[in-house]
Amino acid sequence: MAARAGVSLATASRVLNDSDRKVGAEHRARVLRAAAELDYRTDLSAQAMARGSSPVLALLVSSIDDPYFSAIAEGVVSSAHTHGVIVTIAITARDSARELTSVRTIRGQRPRAILVGGSRIAGNPHTDALLAELRAFADSGGRAVFLSQPAGGLGAVRPANAAGARDLGTAIARHGYRRAAVVTGSERLETVTERTEGLRRGLAPLGGGIAVVESDTFDRSGGYRSTRRLIESGRIGGADVLCAGNDFMAVGAMTALRDGGIEPGRDIAVTGFNDIETAADVTPQLTTVRFPLAAIGRRAADLALGADGPPSQDISVPGEVIMRASCPPRDGAVGSG
């Protein structure tokens, strides 16, 4: 390569490895022309060994078919492109052992940064080991940021779940709703606890309350199964609004309601959380809490790839209640009549 370009090995290396040391325009052009003629490709493994890291950002998410994580991943990829790195994605399926194994494997690939998505899990037996891996990664020059609740003094960028849910509870109470059936994931998920307690606090000042039905999955099928249990047990009759733990669950819940002869938005109000793209496309359009998910992913990646020291900030991003047709005002709404 160097001989073909007529430059020294050091000069060729600086150009091909994008070194901070400047190379003259003529020599750079000769090296790049020679690389193209020889179909040269940089050995990223060797480059990672020499530099201590590769131009890669690793993103761990619970599921890639969940629109919540897809939107976050879009923002991460956008930031990574700006910083000149590529993104690799690992799916953890909300399995803490799989999450730990993924981090250990990823560390061996020497990425520049690791973003860990998905709710933290209360009583998780793998938390200490996971934090030890992430701290060791940070101590060796890597960057680790959570896209959920922070842990171990590491940085985090996350939705303000509790505040958003409280605002949602207040909004639906002011629309005249008092008895909420909450279909959600396991209470071991810290995200579930934050949103459930936020709803409770939002409804309480106007005399409202909640009854919770948990599912073993925090997705569309979990929303469907939990709502079917409510219908089959007769408990749905005691609720005037069904609050799903996220929009994906709400979509499943509305299907279950219709299968049970109950029309969402007419016979019972329905709410979700996150404002994924399909929330405005379903019928009736879904009342929810909007979070700028792509912006959250972008901000987390910027934090991890930035020039400042190891990230330790806990950045909580506020949401906005979006009232739509699935939750119309009813008699007794505050400010009505």
C-alpha positions as CSV (number, residue, x, y, z in Angstrom):
1,M,0.0,0.0,0.0
2,A,2.7,2.5,1.1
3,A,4.9,1.5,-1.9
4,R,2.0,1.8,-4.3
5,A,1.2,5.4,-3.0
6,G,4.9,6.3,-2.9
7,V,4.7,7.3,0.8
8,S,6.1,6.0,4.1
9,L,4.4,3.3,6.1
10,A,3.7,5.8,8.9
11,T,2.0,8.2,6.4
12,A,-0.2,5.5,4.9
13,S,-1.2,4.3,8.4
14,R,-2.2,7.8,9.5
15,V,-4.4,8.3,6.5
16,L,-6.1,4.8,6.6
17,N,-6.6,4.9,10.4
18,D,-7.9,8.5,10.4
19,S,-5.1,9.6,12.7
20,D,-5.3,13.0,14.4
21,R,-1.8,13.8,13.0
22,K,-2.2,15.8,9.8
23,V,-1.1,14.5,6.4
24,G,-0.7,16.7,3.4
25,A,-3.6,16.8,0.9
26,E,-1.4,15.4,-2.0
27,H,-0.1,12.4,0.1
28,R,-3.6,11.7,1.5
29,A,-5.0,11.6,-2.1
30,R,-2.3,9.2,-3.2
31,V,-2.9,6.9,-0.3
32,L,-6.7,6.8,-0.8
33,R,-6.2,6.3,-4.6
34,A,-3.9,3.3,-3.9
35,A,-6.3,1.9,-1.3
36,A,-9.1,2.0,-3.9
37,E,-7.0,0.4,-6.6
38,L,-6.0,-2.4,-4.2
39,D,-9.5,-2.7,-2.7
40,Y,-8.0,-2.2,0.7
41,R,-10.2,-2.6,3.8
42,T,-9.2,-1.5,7.3
43,D,-8.8,-4.4,9.7
44,L,-11.2,-3.2,12.5
45,S,-10.1,-5.9,14.9
46,A,-6.4,-4.9,14.6
47,Q,-7.4,-1.2,14.8
48,A,-9.4,-1.9,18.0
49,M,-6.3,-3.7,19.5
50,A,-4.1,-0.7,18.7
51,R,-6.5,2.0,19.8
52,G,-8.2,0.2,22.7
53,S,-11.6,0.5,21.1
54,S,-13.4,0.1,17.7
55,P,-15.7,2.7,16.0
56,V,-18.7,0.9,17.3
57,L,-21.6,1.8,19.7
58,A,-23.4,-1.2,21.2
59,L,-27.1,-0.9,22.0
60,L,-28.9,-3.4,24.2
61,V,-32.7,-3.4,23.9
62,S,-35.4,-5.7,25.2
63,S,-37.1,-6.1,21.8
64,I,-36.6,-4.7,18.3
65,D,-40.2,-5.2,17.2
66,D,-41.5,-3.0,19.9
67,P,-42.0,0.5,18.4
68,Y,-40.7,2.1,21.6
69,F,-37.2,0.6,21.2
70,S,-37.3,1.1,17.4
71,A,-37.8,4.8,17.9
72,I,-35.0,5.0,20.4
73,A,-32.7,3.0,18.1
74,E,-33.5,5.5,15.3
75,G,-32.1,8.3,17.5
76,V,-29.1,6.3,18.5
77,V,-28.2,5.5,14.9
78,S,-28.6,9.2,14.0
79,S,-26.1,10.3,16.7
80,A,-23.7,7.5,15.9
81,H,-23.5,8.5,12.3
82,T,-22.6,12.0,13.3
83,H,-19.8,10.7,15.5
84,G,-18.5,8.4,12.8
85,V,-19.3,5.1,14.5
86,I,-21.7,2.2,13.6
87,V,-24.3,0.7,15.9
88,T,-24.6,-3.0,16.8
89,I,-27.8,-4.1,18.5
90,A,-28.3,-7.0,21.0
91,I,-31.7,-8.2,22.0
92,T,-32.1,-9.1,25.7
93,A,-35.8,-10.1,25.8
94,R,-36.0,-8.6,29.4
95,D,-33.9,-11.6,30.5
96,S,-31.3,-10.3,33.0
97,A,-29.0,-13.3,32.5
98,R,-29.0,-12.7,28.8
99,E,-28.4,-9.0,29.3
100,L,-25.3,-9.8,31.4
101,T,-24.0,-12.4,28.8
102,S,-24.5,-9.8,26.1
103,V,-22.5,-7.1,27.9
104,R,-19.7,-9.6,28.5
105,T,-19.6,-10.6,24.9
106,I,-19.8,-7.0,23.6
107,R,-16.9,-5.9,25.9
108,G,-14.7,-8.5,24.0
109,Q,-15.4,-6.6,20.8
110,R,-14.0,-3.4,22.3
111,P,-16.8,-0.9,21.4
112,R,-16.4,2.7,22.1
113,A,-19.7,2.9,24.1
114,I,-22.5,0.7,25.5
115,L,-26.1,1.8,25.8
116,V,-28.3,-0.4,28.0
117,G,-32.0,-0.1,27.3
118,G,-35.0,-1.7,29.0
119,S,-36.3,-1.2,32.5
120,R,-34.2,-2.2,35.5
121,I,-35.7,-5.1,37.4
122,A,-36.2,-5.1,41.2
123,G,-34.5,-7.9,42.9
124,N,-32.5,-8.8,39.8
125,P,-29.8,-11.4,40.9
126,H,-27.5,-10.2,38.1
127,T,-27.4,-6.5,38.9
128,D,-24.1,-6.6,40.8
129,A,-22.4,-8.6,38.1
130,L,-23.8,-6.3,35.3
131,L,-22.6,-3.2,37.1
132,A,-19.2,-4.7,37.7
133,E,-18.9,-5.4,33.9
134,L,-20.0,-1.8,33.0
135,R,-17.7,-0.2,35.6
136,A,-14.8,-2.2,34.4
137,F,-15.6,-1.2,30.8
138,A,-15.7,2.5,31.9
139,D,-12.5,2.1,33.9
140,S,-10.8,0.9,30.7
141,G,-11.9,4.0,28.8
142,G,-15.3,2.9,27.5
143,R,-18.6,4.8,28.1
144,A,-21.7,3.2,29.5
145,V,-25.1,4.9,29.7
146,F,-28.5,3.5,30.7
147,L,-31.6,4.2,28.7
148,S,-33.7,3.6,31.8
149,Q,-33.3,3.9,35.5
150,P,-29.7,4.7,36.5
151,A,-27.7,2.3,38.6
152,G,-24.2,2.2,40.0
153,G,-23.3,5.8,39.5
154,L,-23.4,5.4,35.7
155,G,-25.1,7.9,33.5
156,A,-28.7,7.6,32.2
157,V,-31.1,9.3,29.8
158,R,-34.7,8.2,30.4
159,P,-38.4,9.1,30.2
160,A,-39.8,10.8,33.3
161,N,-42.2,7.9,33.8
162,A,-43.6,8.8,37.2
163,A,-44.3,12.5,36.4
164,G,-45.8,11.6,33.0
165,A,-48.1,9.0,34.5
166,R,-49.2,11.4,37.3
167,D,-50.0,14.0,34.7
168,L,-52.0,11.4,32.7
169,G,-53.9,10.5,35.9
170,T,-54.7,14.1,36.6
171,A,-55.9,14.7,33.0
172,I,-58.2,11.7,32.8
173,A,-59.6,12.5,36.3
174,R,-60.4,16.0,35.0
175,H,-62.2,14.4,32.1
176,G,-64.5,12.7,34.6
177,Y,-62.9,9.3,35.0
178,R,-62.4,7.9,38.5
179,R,-62.1,4.1,38.3
180,A,-59.0,2.9,36.4
181,A,-58.2,-0.7,35.5
182,V,-54.5,-0.8,34.9
183,V,-53.2,-3.6,32.6
184,T,-49.4,-3.6,32.7
185,G,-46.3,-5.7,33.0
186,S,-44.7,-7.3,36.1
187,E,-44.3,-5.0,39.1
188,R,-40.6,-6.2,39.2
189,L,-40.0,-3.8,36.3
190,E,-39.2,-0.5,37.7
191,T,-40.8,1.3,34.8
192,V,-44.1,-0.5,35.6
193,T,-43.9,0.6,39.3
194,E,-43.1,4.2,38.3
195,R,-46.0,4.5,35.9
196,T,-48.5,2.7,38.1
197,E,-47.8,4.8,41.2
198,G,-47.8,8.0,39.0
199,L,-51.3,7.1,37.8
200,R,-52.4,6.5,41.4
201,R,-51.1,9.9,42.5
202,G,-52.7,11.7,39.6
203,L,-56.2,10.2,40.1
204,A,-56.3,10.5,43.9
205,P,-56.9,14.2,44.4
206,L,-60.2,14.0,42.6
207,G,-61.2,10.7,44.4
208,G,-60.0,8.3,41.7
209,G,-58.3,5.0,42.3
210,I,-56.8,2.1,40.4
211,A,-57.0,-1.7,40.2
212,V,-53.9,-3.4,38.7
213,V,-53.8,-6.5,36.5
214,E,-50.3,-7.7,35.7
215,S,-49.0,-9.6,32.7
216,D,-45.9,-11.6,32.3
217,T,-45.1,-9.6,29.2
218,F,-45.0,-5.9,28.7
219,D,-46.2,-6.0,25.1
220,R,-49.2,-6.2,22.9
221,S,-50.0,-9.9,23.7
222,G,-49.7,-9.0,27.4
223,G,-52.2,-6.3,27.0
224,Y,-54.6,-8.6,25.2
225,R,-54.3,-11.4,27.8
226,S,-54.7,-9.1,30.8
227,T,-57.8,-7.4,29.4
228,R,-59.4,-10.8,28.6
229,R,-58.9,-11.8,32.2
230,L,-60.6,-8.6,33.3
231,I,-63.5,-9.3,31.0
232,E,-63.9,-12.9,31.9
233,S,-63.8,-12.2,35.6
234,G,-66.4,-9.4,35.3
235,R,-64.0,-6.8,36.9
236,I,-64.1,-4.7,33.7
237,G,-67.6,-3.5,34.7
238,G,-66.2,-1.7,37.7
239,A,-63.9,0.5,35.6
240,D,-64.6,3.5,33.5
241,V,-61.1,3.8,32.0
242,L,-58.5,1.1,31.1
243,C,-55.0,2.4,31.4
244,A,-52.3,0.3,29.7
245,G,-48.7,0.3,30.8
246,N,-47.6,1.3,27.3
247,D,-49.1,2.0,23.8
248,F,-48.3,-1.5,22.6
249,M,-50.2,-3.0,25.4
250,A,-53.1,-0.6,24.8
251,V,-53.4,-1.9,21.2
252,G,-53.7,-5.4,22.4
253,A,-56.2,-4.3,25.1
254,M,-58.5,-2.6,22.6
255,T,-58.5,-5.8,20.5
256,A,-59.5,-7.8,23.6
257,L,-62.2,-5.3,24.4
258,R,-63.8,-5.6,20.9
259,D,-63.5,-9.3,21.1
260,G,-65.5,-9.1,24.3
261,G,-68.2,-6.9,22.7
262,I,-66.9,-3.7,24.4
263,E,-66.2,-0.7,22.3
264,P,-63.1,1.3,23.2
265,G,-63.8,5.0,23.7
266,R,-67.5,4.5,23.9
267,D,-68.1,1.8,26.5
268,I,-64.8,2.4,28.3
269,A,-62.0,4.9,27.9
270,V,-58.5,3.6,27.0
271,T,-55.1,5.2,27.6
272,G,-51.5,4.2,26.7
273,F,-48.0,5.5,27.3
274,N,-45.1,6.7,25.0
275,D,-47.0,7.9,21.9
276,I,-45.6,5.4,19.4
277,E,-46.4,6.2,15.8
278,T,-49.4,3.8,15.7
279,A,-51.1,5.6,18.6
280,A,-52.6,8.1,16.3
281,D,-53.5,5.5,13.7
282,V,-55.7,3.1,15.7
283,T,-59.4,3.6,16.1
284,P,-60.3,5.4,18.3
285,Q,-57.0,7.4,18.4
286,L,-55.2,6.6,21.6
287,T,-54.8,9.0,24.5
288,T,-51.2,8.7,25.8
289,V,-48.2,10.3,27.2
290,R,-45.8,11.5,24.5
291,F,-42.0,11.2,24.9
292,P,-39.5,12.2,22.3
293,L,-38.1,8.7,22.0
294,A,-35.8,9.3,19.1
295,A,-34.4,12.4,20.9
296,I,-33.9,10.3,24.0
297,G,-31.8,7.8,22.0
298,R,-29.9,10.6,20.3
299,R,-29.1,12.3,23.6
300,A,-28.0,9.1,25.2
301,A,-25.6,8.4,22.3
302,D,-24.3,11.9,22.3
303,L,-23.6,11.6,26.0
304,A,-21.8,8.3,25.5
305,L,-19.8,9.5,22.5
306,G,-19.0,13.0,23.6
307,A,-15.6,14.4,24.5
308,D,-16.4,15.0,28.1
309,G,-15.4,12.7,30.9
310,P,-17.3,9.4,31.8
311,P,-21.0,10.2,31.9
312,S,-22.7,10.1,35.3
313,Q,-25.7,12.5,34.8
314,D,-29.2,11.2,35.3
315,I,-31.2,13.0,32.6
316,S,-34.9,12.7,33.0
317,V,-36.8,13.7,29.9
318,P,-40.4,15.1,30.6
319,G,-43.4,13.8,28.7
320,E,-46.6,15.5,27.4
321,V,-50.2,14.2,27.9
322,I,-52.0,13.8,24.5
323,M,-55.7,13.5,24.9
324,R,-57.4,11.8,22.0
325,A,-60.7,10.1,21.1
326,S,-60.1,7.0,23.1
327,C,-60.7,9.1,26.3
328,P,-63.5,11.6,25.6
329,P,-64.8,14.0,28.3
330,R,-67.7,12.5,30.3
331,D,-70.4,14.0,32.5
332,G,-68.8,15.4,35.6
333,A,-65.6,16.4,33.8
334,V,-63.9,19.4,35.5
335,G,-64.9,22.6,33.7
336,S,-67.8,20.9,31.7
337,G,-71.4,22.1,31.8
